[in-house]
Each structure stands twice: as structure tokens, then as C-alpha cells.
């Protein structure tokens, strides 16, 4: 549990008044926070331009590859509707013709 400012002022045995002491402590904290240096000693870079460039490159690649956000209405299970309908008709017609020929031989 952190001590109150009044208790810390008393423990510091400062000759300053409480108001002067608390102002000085606040200024110390502000200066420490404003001069923060990362652990590795290298200041953080502004990466917003790099991020924007990467996002733009990603969009360009998706557009160039033909990627679409919304699924196409002309496909069913990844197959073109026209090919699927033609294949279904061909199979149904073949099976129907087979049973027709089989029933005519009897």
C-alpha cells in the first residue's frame, strides 16, 4: 500500500512547506515521465507510415490476385452454376436413359 503524500513529506524531514514540497515532487515525477527512455536505449520510431504502406501493399496484392471480399453468386460449392446444372442434367439424363433401355428389353 502506498503512503500518503502527507506521510512521505513528514518522513522526508524537509524544510520546505508541504505545498512547496508536493509541487517539487510533482515536477520530479513529470520530468521522469517525460524523459522516459526504453529499456534497450533506442527511442521508439514512428511506424504509422510503415503500417500505412504495408496495408496499401496488402490491398494491392489482394486486388491483383483477384481476391474478392464477398463470395460470388455464380458459384455453388466452388463450381460455376452453369457447369453444375449441365453436369446434373447429363447424369440424370444418362441414368434415365439407362433405366428406359433396361425396361424396353423386358
GUTORMAR-286263 format. One record per residue (C-alpha): residue number from 0; chain; x, y, z. Coordinates in steps of 0.25 Angstrom, whole numbers. Each point is the difference from the previous one (the first is absolute). Last residue first. Layout:
<nodes>
num  cadena  c1  c2  c3
NUM  A  X  Y  Z
...
</nodes>
This chain:
<nodes>
num  cadena  c1  c2  c3
105  A  -153  -228  -284
104  A  11  8  -9
103  A  -9  13  1
102  A  2  1  15
101  A  15  -1  -1
100  A  0  11  -11
99  A  -8  9  9
98  A  8  -3  12
97  A  13  4  -7
96  A  -7  12  -7
95  A  -4  6  14
94  A  14  -3  6
93  A  6  8  -12
92  A  -10  11  0
91  A  2  2  15
90  A  15  0  -2
89  A  0  10  -11
88  A  -10  9  7
87  A  9  0  12
86  A  12  3  -8
85  A  -7  12  -8
84  A  -5  6  14
83  A  14  -1  6
82  A  6  6  -12
81  A  -10  11  0
80  A  2  3  15
79  A  15  1  -1
78  A  6  -9  11
77  A  6  5  13
76  A  -11  -7  8
75  A  -10  8  -8
74  A  5  11  -8
73  A  -7  12  -8
72  A  -3  8  13
71  A  14  3  2
70  A  5  0  15
69  A  3  14  5
68  A  14  5  4
67  A  5  -3  -14
66  A  14  -4  -3
65  A  4  2  -15
64  A  15  -2  3
63  A  3  15  -4
62  A  -11  5  9
61  A  6  -8  12
60  A  14  4  -3
59  A  -4  15  -1
58  A  -8  -1  13
57  A  13  -6  7
56  A  9  10  -6
55  A  -10  11  6
54  A  0  -6  13
53  A  16  -1  0
52  A  1  15  -4
51  A  -10  4  11
50  A  8  -8  10
49  A  13  6  -4
48  A  -6  14  1
47  A  -5  -3  14
46  A  13  -6  5
45  A  5  13  7
44  A  13  -6  7
43  A  1  -3  14
42  A  13  5  7
41  A  12  -9  1
40  A  5  -2  14
39  A  -4  -15  0
38  A  -8  2  13
37  A  -8  12  -7
36  A  4  14  4
35  A  -10  8  8
34  A  3  15  1
33  A  -14  5  1
32  A  -4  -10  11
31  A  13  4  9
30  A  -3  15  -3
29  A  -14  -2  5
28  A  3  -8  12
27  A  11  11  4
26  A  -10  11  -2
25  A  -10  -7  9
24  A  10  -2  11
23  A  4  15  -1
22  A  -15  4  1
21  A  -2  -9  12
20  A  12  6  7
19  A  -5  14  -3
18  A  -14  -3  5
17  A  5  -8  12
16  A  9  12  4
15  A  15  -3  -2
14  A  10  -3  11
13  A  -1  -15  -4
12  A  -1  -10  11
11  A  -2  -11  -12
10  A  -9  -8  10
9  A  -10  11  2
8  A  -1  3  -15
7  A  -2  -15  -3
6  A  -11  0  11
5  A  -7  12  -7
4  A  1  -6  -13
3  A  -7  -13  4
2  A  8  -13  1
1  A  -2  -11  -11
0  A  -6  -13  4
</nodes>
